[in-house]
Amino acid sequence: MTITKVKTGYYKQYDADFERPVPGEGYGGWYKEELELDLSRTAVVVLHAWDFGTREQFPGWHRAVEYIPRAEAICRKELPLLLDACRRNGMTVFHVVEPIGDYYKTYPGYRRAVRLAGETSPEWEQISENETYNRLQAFRRANAFPGSHNFSDIDAGFARLDIPEPVRPVGEEGVAATSEQLFALCREHGIHHLVYTGFALNACILLNPGGMADMRRHGLICSVIPEATTAVENKETAGREDAKALTLWQVALFFGFVFGLDDWLAALSGQDRGAAGQIDD
């Protein structure tokens, strides 16, 4: 057992003030408190850190996924810093991959996950399709996301999918392609708390295999480091990254906690930065 105190972000979703025109504006909001974590039962997860290629190689992929520049910057800066600190302090690191192609199958940590969980399929049983269903799905892909003129570039990008060199698994670090494999790795290591990084917070990290929704069903606490992730933004939210801010609140309310990168690094290094209390807006 390795007990460490970490300044931890959480949200006080109480009490509504019915004297106000908008009662919810009476909620406490964001706070930090120094909490004890058992780092021997905590793992940092890097989910869907992809090599997107250049905009010149796959312009359609970059047009449809506006967060790519932010993700690439995080893979160059924040994630290597975080992973190095975790590894130097003996923390468990897991990687969750997109099960397309063979790029992840040579890692020792993936072969271990398969041995622990078996060759589980990443596919869910599908409902039967009909002509109307297929037309609706085709319309969404062509007109909502990602746009028919971007199909070929995205397909070409996924055909050579890989993990960026700065965040690739090291040694025996666990690599999972399914929720069953990630849970098997958690059982092997005695992990009860997953701290997520990677892309994107309000999409794959929440919803994909190995993401928070599935792991919460297994009873794990699922937290996040904001500086080590980004979110899918739309036209109205991209300028201020409002979608990311809202999803951080959802994580704090439904899944776990929010750890600042500096607070996490300080805890690992034994340093003390700042004080507990309310987080300024």
N, C-alpha and C positions, 0 to 999 in steps of 0.2 A: 504494500500500500504506500503510495506517494501522495501525501496530502499537501496541497499548495493553495494559498489564498490568491484569488484572481478577482480583480475589479470587473464586475459583471453587470451588463445592461439588462434592464427589465422594464416592463410597462405597467403602470398602475391603472387598470381598466375599471376604476371605481372612484368616487361615487358620483352618479349623475346628480346634477344640481337643478332641481325643478323650479328654482327661482330665476333661472336664466332662460332667455328665449330659446337657446339650444342647450338642453340639459347635459348632453354629452361633453360640452366644453368645461364641465366641472371635474372631469376625470383628472387624476394626478399627472399622467403623462410619463415621460421617460425619466428613469432614475438609474443610478449605479449603486451597487453594494459590494463590498468585499466578501466573497463567498469561498468556502472551502471546496476544492475539487480533488478527487482522487485521480491523479494523472495516469496511474497505472491501469485505470479502467476507462480512460478517455482516449479517443482517437481523432486525429485530424483527417478529414476526407477531402480528396481532390476529385471532383466530379466533372467529367466532360471538358477537361482542358484539351482543346484540339489545336492542331496545326491547320489554320485556315488557308494557307497559301497566300500569295500576294493578290492585291486588287487587280493587277495586270493579268494574273493567271486565271482568276475566277471572279470577274467583275459582277456577275449576277448574284453570287453568294454574298458578296460584300454589300451589294445594293439592298438585298432583302434582310440582312442581319446587321443593323447599324451599330451594334455594340462590339463588333469585332475589334476595332482599334482599342477600346477600353480593355477588352479581354487580353489582347496581346501585350499591352503595357503591364497588366497585372502579372502575366506569366513571366515577364522580364524582370520585374522589380519585387513586388510584395510577396508573391508565392515562393520564389527561391529563398528570400529572407526568412519567411515563416518556416519552410520545410527544413532549412539548415538548423534553425534553432530547435525544432522538434527533434530532429535526428541527433543533435549533439546532446540533448537532454534525455534521450532514450524513450521518447514518446512514440506511440504506435501511429503509423501513417498508412492509410488505405487509399486506393485509387479505384474509381468507378469509371468504366469505359463504355463507349457506344459499341454494341456487339455487331459491328459491320466489318467484314474482311477478317484478316488474320493478324493485324498489327500488334495486338495485345497478347496473343496466345503463346509467345515464347518467353514471357516473363515468369520466373519461378513462382512469384506470388499468385499468378493466375492458375498455374497448374495445381498449387496447393488448394486454392479455393474450389477448384473442380473436384479434387479428391475429397474435400470436406462436405461439399453439398451435392456432388454428383453432376452429371451433365444436364442441368436444368435448362429448359428452353426460355429464351427471353421473350417469347411470344405468348400473349394471352389468347385463349380460345376466342374466336371471332364470331360475331353474329352473321347469319346468312345475308348475302347481298341481293339486291335486285336492281332493275334498271333505274328506278327513281333514286335510290340510295347512291348509286354510282354517279348519276348526273349531279346530285347535290355536292358530293365530295369533289368531283372534278371542277365544279364551279368555284368552290372555296379555294382550291389550290391555284386556279387560274386568276381569280379576281380578288381574293382577300390576302392570302399568303401562300407561297412566296411570289406569285405572279408567273404567268406562263413563259414569259421571255427570260426568266431566271432559271428555269428547270435544268437546262443542260449544264450550266456552270456548277450548280449545286450537286448534281449527280456526279460530275467529274471530280469535284472536291471531295465528296464522300468516298469515291473510289480509291483515293490514295490517303485516306484518313490516318493520322498518326498523333502521338503525344508530343508536344513541343519539348525539345531537349532539356530546357532548364527545369522542367517539372516531371520528368520521367521517373518511374519507380526505380528505387535503388535497392539492390540486394534482394532480400526476401519479402519486401513490403507487399502486403496483400493487394491483389488486383481482382476486382469483381465485375462481371458483366450482367449479373442479375441480382435481384433483391435477396434471393435464397443464398447466393454465394456470399454477399456482404454479411448477411446474418450469421452464416457459418463461420466467417472470419471473426465476427464479434464474439461468438460463443467460444471459439478457440482461445482468444486473447482475454476473455472475461470483460469485454467492453460493454458499458451501459450508457455511454454518452458519446455522441458523434458531433464533431464540430466541423461544419461544412465550409468548403471553399469551392471555387470553380464557376461554371457557367451553365445556364443563367439562373439567377436566384428564383425568379417567379415562374420559371418554366421547368427545365430539367431537374434542378435541385429539389423543387417541391414535388414534381409529378412523375418523373421517369423511374424505371427500375433502379434500386439503390438510393432513391431520393427520400426526402423526409416523410412523405405520406406513407410509403410502405414500411419504413423503419419505425415510425411511431406505432404502427399496428403491432410491431414486435415488442413494444414497450420501451424503446430507447428514447432518451432525451436527445433532441436534435437542435443544435445551435449553429451560429454562423459568425464569421468574422467579416464585417462589411467591406473592409479595404481589400479583401481577397476574393471578391465576387462583383458581378454587375448584373443588371437586369435587362429584360426586353422592354424597351420603351417605345411609345408611339409618338406621333406628330405633336400631340398636346403635352406630353410629359418629358420628352427627350432633353429639353434645355436644362431642366432642373433635376432630372433623374427622379421624378416623383414616384414612378412605379417601384423603383428600388426602395425608396423610403417607406412606402405603404407595405411592401412585402416584409421589410424588417420588423414592422409592427406585427404583422401576421405571424412571423416566426416566434416573436416574443410572447404572443398571446396563446398560440396553439401548439407550439413545438418545443421551445426551450428558451435560450438566452442569446444575447448579442454581446460579443466580446470585441472591444477595440483591439486592433493589431498591436498598438503600443502597450496596452495593458497586458495582453497575452505574452508579448516578448519580455516585458518587465517581470511578469510572474515566473517565467522560465529562467530568467537570469537572476532572480532573487532580489530585483530592485523594487523600489516603491515609488510610483509616480502618481501624484494627484490624490484626491480624497474622495470618499464616498459621498453620495448626495444626489440631488436632482441634476439632470443633464439639461443644460441651457438649450433652448430652441435655436 
